Amino acid sequence: MHLYSATNRLVCLLLAVLAGLALISPLVTAQAYTSSLDYKTYLLSLKDGVGQDGLNTVVEFVHSVAGVVLTTYDSLPGIIKVEIPVSTVDALKGLGLVDVEEDAPVYALNG
Protein backbone atom coordinates (compact mmCIF):
# COMPACT_ATOMS: atom_id res chain seq x y z
CA MET A 1 0.00 0.00 0.00
CA HIS A 2 2.98 2.28 0.51
CA LEU A 3 3.83 2.22 -3.23
CA TYR A 4 0.25 3.16 -4.14
CA SER A 5 0.35 6.10 -1.74
CA ALA A 6 3.64 7.41 -3.16
CA THR A 7 2.38 7.04 -6.73
CA ASN A 8 -0.85 8.80 -5.82
CA ARG A 9 1.10 11.72 -4.32
CA LEU A 10 3.31 11.92 -7.39
CA VAL A 11 0.28 12.03 -9.70
CA CYS A 12 -1.34 14.73 -7.54
CA LEU A 13 1.87 16.78 -7.58
CA LEU A 14 2.13 16.44 -11.35
CA LEU A 15 -1.50 17.54 -11.79
CA ALA A 16 -0.90 20.54 -9.51
CA VAL A 17 2.15 21.59 -11.54
CA LEU A 18 0.23 21.25 -14.81
CA ALA A 19 -2.67 23.27 -13.40
CA GLY A 20 -0.24 26.00 -12.33
CA LEU A 21 1.30 26.08 -15.79
CA ALA A 22 -2.14 26.33 -17.35
CA LEU A 23 -2.84 29.43 -15.24
CA ILE A 24 0.51 31.08 -15.94
CA SER A 25 0.74 30.31 -19.66
CA PRO A 26 -1.86 32.89 -20.86
CA LEU A 27 -0.17 35.60 -18.79
CA VAL A 28 3.24 34.85 -20.25
CA THR A 29 1.79 34.70 -23.76
CA ALA A 30 0.03 38.06 -23.34
CA GLN A 31 3.19 39.67 -21.96
CA ALA A 32 5.29 38.28 -24.81
CA TYR A 33 2.74 39.54 -27.34
CA THR A 34 2.63 43.09 -26.01
CA SER A 35 6.40 43.30 -25.56
CA SER A 36 6.95 42.16 -29.16
CA LEU A 37 4.82 44.96 -30.61
CA ASP A 38 6.57 48.00 -32.05
CA TYR A 39 5.24 51.06 -30.19
CA LYS A 40 5.64 54.68 -31.27
CA THR A 41 4.45 57.99 -29.91
CA TYR A 42 1.90 59.98 -31.90
CA LEU A 43 0.21 63.35 -31.61
CA LEU A 44 -3.50 63.13 -32.31
CA SER A 45 -5.61 66.17 -33.13
CA LEU A 46 -9.37 65.97 -33.23
CA LYS A 47 -10.87 66.82 -36.59
CA ASP A 48 -13.22 69.80 -36.84
CA GLY A 49 -16.63 69.10 -35.36
CA VAL A 50 -15.50 66.13 -33.27
CA GLY A 51 -16.57 66.68 -29.69
CA GLN A 52 -16.04 65.03 -26.33
CA ASP A 53 -17.77 61.82 -27.45
CA GLY A 54 -15.28 61.48 -30.29
CA LEU A 55 -12.38 62.09 -27.93
CA ASN A 56 -13.75 59.42 -25.60
CA THR A 57 -13.95 56.99 -28.53
CA VAL A 58 -10.32 57.69 -29.43
CA VAL A 59 -9.18 57.16 -25.83
CA GLU A 60 -11.13 53.89 -25.65
CA PHE A 61 -9.50 52.77 -28.90
CA VAL A 62 -6.02 53.59 -27.58
CA HIS A 63 -6.63 51.53 -24.46
CA SER A 64 -8.17 48.65 -26.45
CA VAL A 65 -4.97 48.21 -28.48
CA ALA A 66 -2.76 48.14 -25.37
CA GLY A 67 -1.77 51.76 -25.86
CA VAL A 68 -1.55 54.59 -23.39
CA VAL A 69 -2.52 58.26 -23.37
CA LEU A 70 0.67 60.07 -22.38
CA THR A 71 -0.43 63.70 -22.29
CA THR A 72 -3.40 65.95 -22.76
CA TYR A 73 -2.84 69.66 -23.19
CA ASP A 74 -5.05 72.15 -21.35
CA SER A 75 -3.82 74.96 -23.57
CA LEU A 76 -4.42 72.89 -26.72
CA PRO A 77 -7.80 71.21 -26.34
CA GLY A 78 -8.36 68.40 -28.79
CA ILE A 79 -4.71 67.38 -28.97
CA ILE A 80 -3.40 64.34 -27.13
CA LYS A 81 -0.13 62.44 -27.14
CA VAL A 82 -0.43 58.64 -27.21
CA GLU A 83 1.81 55.62 -27.46
CA ILE A 84 0.31 52.79 -29.53
CA PRO A 85 1.49 49.84 -31.59
CA VAL A 86 2.51 50.92 -35.09
CA SER A 87 0.29 48.18 -36.52
CA THR A 88 -2.82 49.95 -35.19
CA VAL A 89 -2.27 53.40 -36.71
CA ASP A 90 -4.28 52.68 -39.87
CA ALA A 91 -7.23 51.49 -37.77
CA LEU A 92 -7.01 54.66 -35.68
CA LYS A 93 -7.03 56.78 -38.84
CA GLY A 94 -9.96 54.71 -40.07
CA LEU A 95 -12.10 55.99 -37.21
CA GLY A 96 -12.12 59.35 -39.02
CA LEU A 97 -11.98 61.29 -35.75
CA VAL A 98 -8.36 62.44 -35.55
CA ASP A 99 -5.39 63.46 -37.63
CA VAL A 100 -2.34 61.39 -36.68
CA GLU A 101 1.29 62.57 -36.70
CA GLU A 102 4.29 60.67 -35.43
CA ASP A 103 5.80 62.59 -32.54
CA ALA A 104 9.25 63.91 -33.41
CA PRO A 105 11.99 63.64 -30.79
CA VAL A 106 13.27 66.96 -29.42
CA TYR A 107 16.72 66.48 -30.96
CA ALA A 108 15.11 66.08 -34.39
CA LEU A 109 13.41 69.45 -33.99
CA ASN A 110 16.64 71.24 -33.10
CA GLY A 111 18.74 70.19 -35.97
Secondary structure by P-SEA (a helix, b strand, c coil): caaaaaaaaaaaaaaaaaaaaaaaaaaaaaaaaaaabbbbbbbbbbcccccaaaaaaaaaaaaaacccccccccccccbbbbbccccaaaaaaacccbbbbcccccccccc
